[in-house]
């Protein structure tokens, strides 16, 4: 049996996939018994905006960068209390998409909205 777990907008959907009776019979004949192995697959897709979390800017201003690096080109500014929909946090950088392009700000500049 295979289990697929999807998280969409805070809702969890679980799908259980079972092989057909014909497949089970063929497998049973080949190995003498059926051993069902359960797996979990996490499905992500940038176009569906899965796993985004809402964060609020807590510093007066923060520069938006084109890469997760202090020396990367700046391409905008966020202000205190602005909202950012974060797709990733890694190595002290918050990643989000703006007009379908990845942008970054330092992690210290935001807190998660509850």
Secondary structure, DSSP 4 states (H G I P E B T S, - for coil): -EEEEEEETTEEEEEEE---HHHHHHHHHHHSS------EEE---GGGTTT-EEEEE-SSEEEEESSSSTTSPEEEEEETT-EEEEEEEETTEEEEEETTEEEEEEGGGEEE--
